[in-house]
Amino acid sequence: MKDQTSRLPSWKIEARTCITAILVIIPIASVFLDINQLRSELEAANRFLLVVGPILDARTDERICPVHMLPLGEDVVPIEYGLIIPPENESHARRERFPFANSTIDEGCSVNEARRARILFCPKCREAKRQWMSSR
């Protein structure tokens, strides 16, 4: 009988520890799940804006690519916001080899409602940029 009573207090401590752990873990887990839910809803909203949001007109007056001497086509591309640091020598290569690749538009750190931009592009510039990026 002494053996059974000595087990009882340790069982109570284990139960109390389990209950405490549950009471601590459940709120933390629910916050984590709420954050993940919020994150997925924000990602869905961003995807929605990419499809139906306003389109920034970023077309220039030029109509001919100065490198390839081809007429420029129109496209709608994503806008990238934030501090975007191009790979080394990309600025020089862009000016010399693919000035109208324009597969995205960099709009800096001031975020607007627009998530897409209407641009002019040269297909040969886009190909030259792909080749330049793959050779790096």
Summary of the structure (lengths in Angstrom):
residues: 136
radius of gyration: 28.5
end to end distance: 78.6
largest distance: 98.7
contacts: 320
relative contact order: 0.16
helix: 52%
strand: 15%
